[in-house]
Amino acid sequence: MTGPAHVIVLDLDDTLYLERDFVRSGFAAVSARLTMEGLADGFGDAAWALFEDGRRVDIFNAALAGLGIPVDEGLIDRLVTLYREHEPQIALQPDAARFISKPPAGCALAILTDGHLTTQQNKVRALGLDKAGIMPIVCTGLWGRDYWKPHERGFRHIAGHYGLPADAFTYVADNPAKDFIAPRALGWRTVQIIRPGAIHPSANPHPTDLCIESLDALTRAWIAGGVLSRVPADAR
């Protein structure tokens, strides 16, 4: 059986689903536990309001303090673990579901994602990606934080799995701060997806071959060009 001519490697958070949905799901799980234990009511709403206001650090501390709950390190650690390891209520974006069910002809799909291992594995299962025929699904948390992007290990692992030349790989992701450094250094094509509601800013200090707002646009570009065209180096 002939293998794929090209491999499209997909990021997970804010590429296939909205990460803010995971955040809200996590807050809800923590809120339910606090209510069950009789410690606090309304944590989920309080934490979500802080998140919507742009807060990205110490949300648990601030939300608990706002509810008049004494904060100690042990409680915060326990709640953060629950947040990271809960079974998330999340769903693929409609265009992502379409793309995964019908990738461009001749293309295989793989996934490369950073984050705490249990967290990312739970997301993969919740989205049904473990049953979608995608391979490999690489969660760099398996190797430890030192191997999160922009480290090249995850990209090299996928390249080794397929044994294809560098220009046969395309990485699709959202975060310009870290996602495209390694694949560009390895000679891969890169595509930035900018989704409304995504957590990371859309500024792009590491220019990519294509910038899209949905995976439908990637499908159209692929069909139009037969394969994703490279942007000349002097035009990037």
C-alpha positions in Angstrom: 0.0 0.0 0.0 1.4 3.4 -1.0 2.0 5.8 1.9 0.9 9.4 2.0 2.7 12.0 -0.1 2.2 14.7 2.5 1.6 14.9 6.3 -0.4 17.7 7.8 0.5 18.0 11.5 -2.1 19.8 13.6 -1.7 21.6 16.9 -4.6 21.1 19.4 -5.4 24.1 21.6 -7.1 26.9 19.6 -6.4 25.0 16.4 -8.9 22.1 16.5 -11.1 23.5 19.4 -11.3 26.7 21.5 -9.0 26.5 24.5 -11.3 28.9 26.3 -13.9 26.1 26.3 -11.5 23.9 28.3 -10.8 26.7 30.7 -14.5 27.2 31.4 -15.0 23.4 31.7 -12.2 23.3 34.2 -13.6 26.1 36.3 -16.9 24.3 36.3 -15.3 21.1 37.5 -13.5 22.9 40.3 -16.7 24.8 41.2 -18.7 21.6 41.5 -16.1 20.1 43.8 -15.9 23.1 46.1 -19.7 23.2 46.3 -19.8 19.4 47.0 -17.3 19.9 49.8 -19.2 22.8 51.3 -16.3 25.2 50.8 -17.7 27.7 48.3 -20.5 28.4 45.9 -20.0 30.4 42.7 -16.4 29.7 42.1 -16.9 28.9 38.4 -18.7 32.2 37.6 -16.1 34.2 39.7 -13.1 32.6 37.9 -14.7 32.9 34.5 -15.4 36.6 35.1 -11.7 37.2 35.9 -10.6 35.2 32.8 -12.9 37.3 30.6 -11.4 40.4 32.1 -8.0 39.3 30.8 -6.5 37.8 33.9 -4.2 34.8 33.2 -2.4 34.3 36.5 -3.5 33.6 40.1 -7.1 33.2 39.0 -7.8 30.6 41.6 -6.4 32.7 44.4 -8.3 35.8 43.3 -11.6 34.0 42.8 -11.4 32.3 46.2 -10.4 35.5 47.9 -13.3 37.3 46.2 -15.7 34.7 47.7 -14.2 35.2 51.1 -12.5 31.7 51.2 -9.2 31.5 53.0 -6.5 30.6 50.5 -3.7 28.2 51.3 -1.1 26.5 49.1 -2.5 23.0 49.7 -6.0 24.0 48.5 -4.7 25.7 45.4 -2.5 22.8 44.5 -5.4 20.4 44.9 -7.7 22.5 42.8 -5.2 23.1 40.0 -4.7 19.3 39.8 -8.4 18.8 39.5 -8.6 21.5 36.8 -5.8 19.9 34.8 -7.0 16.3 35.2 -10.8 16.7 34.8 -12.7 15.2 31.9 -13.3 18.3 29.8 -16.6 19.2 28.1 -15.2 20.4 24.8 -15.9 19.9 21.1 -14.1 20.2 17.8 -14.8 23.4 15.8 -17.0 22.6 12.9 -14.3 23.2 10.3 -11.9 21.0 12.2 -14.4 18.2 12.3 -14.8 18.5 8.5 -11.1 18.6 7.9 -10.3 15.6 10.0 -13.1 13.6 8.4 -11.9 14.5 4.9 -8.3 15.7 4.7 -6.8 16.7 1.4 -6.2 13.8 -1.0 -2.8 12.1 -0.4 -2.4 13.6 3.0 -2.0 11.9 6.4 -2.8 13.7 9.6 -0.8 13.8 12.8 -1.1 15.9 16.0 1.6 17.6 18.0 0.6 19.4 21.2 2.2 20.7 24.4 0.9 20.8 27.9 0.6 18.6 31.0 0.4 15.0 29.7 -2.9 14.0 31.5 -4.5 17.3 30.4 -3.7 16.8 26.8 -4.6 13.1 26.7 -8.0 13.9 28.2 -8.6 16.6 25.6 -7.6 14.1 22.8 -10.2 11.6 24.1 -12.9 14.2 24.7 -12.5 15.3 21.1 -12.6 11.8 19.8 -9.2 12.2 18.1 -7.9 8.9 19.5 -10.5 7.2 17.3 -10.1 9.3 14.2 -7.3 7.5 12.5 -4.8 10.2 13.2 -1.2 9.0 13.8 0.9 9.7 15.5 -0.7 11.8 18.3 2.3 13.3 20.1 1.8 14.9 23.5 5.2 16.4 24.3 4.3 16.3 28.0 5.3 12.6 27.8 9.0 13.7 27.7 8.7 16.6 30.1 8.4 20.4 29.8 11.9 20.8 28.4 10.6 19.2 25.2 7.6 21.4 24.7 7.7 23.7 21.7 9.8 25.3 20.4 11.9 22.2 21.0 12.3 20.1 17.8 11.9 16.6 19.4 8.1 16.3 18.7 8.6 17.4 15.1 11.5 15.0 14.5 9.5 12.2 16.1 6.7 12.6 13.5 9.2 13.0 10.7 10.9 9.8 11.7 7.5 8.0 11.8 6.9 8.8 8.2 10.4 9.0 6.7 9.4 11.7 4.2 11.5 14.7 3.2 11.0 18.0 5.1 8.9 19.6 2.4 6.4 16.8 2.8 5.3 18.2 6.2 3.1 21.1 7.1 2.4 22.3 10.7 -0.8 24.1 11.5 -1.0 25.9 14.7 -2.1 29.2 16.4 0.6 30.6 18.7 3.3 32.6 16.8 5.4 32.9 20.0 6.5 29.2 19.9 4.7 27.1 17.4 6.5 27.8 14.2 10.2 28.1 15.2 11.1 24.4 15.1 9.2 23.4 12.0 10.6 26.3 10.0 14.1 25.5 11.1 13.5 21.9 9.9 12.2 23.1 6.5 8.5 22.3 7.1 5.7 24.4 5.7 3.8 26.3 8.4 0.3 27.6 8.6 -1.1 29.9 11.3 -4.7 29.7 12.1 -6.3 32.7 13.8 -9.6 31.8 15.4 -12.0 34.3 16.9 -12.0 33.7 20.6 -8.5 32.2 20.7 -6.5 32.9 23.7 -3.1 33.8 22.1 -2.6 37.1 20.2 -2.5 36.9 16.4 0.6 39.0 15.9 3.1 36.9 13.9 6.8 37.5 14.6 7.6 34.2 12.8 6.0 34.5 9.4 4.3 31.5 8.0 3.5 30.2 4.5 -0.2 30.7 5.0 -2.5 32.5 7.5 -6.1 31.2 7.7 -9.2 31.7 9.9 -10.5 28.1 9.4 -9.3 24.8 8.2 -11.8 25.1 5.3 -9.4 27.7 3.9 -6.5 25.3 4.1 -8.5 22.7 2.2 -9.4 25.2 -0.5 -5.7 26.3 -0.8 -4.6 22.7 -1.1 -7.1 21.9 -3.8 -6.2 25.1 -5.7 -2.5 24.4 -5.7 -2.4 20.6 -5.6 -0.1 21.1 -2.6 0.4 24.1 -0.4 2.6 26.5 -2.2 5.8 27.8 -0.4 6.1 31.5 0.1 9.5 32.7 -1.3 12.0 33.3 1.5 12.4 37.0 0.6 8.7 37.5 0.8 8.2 36.1 4.3 
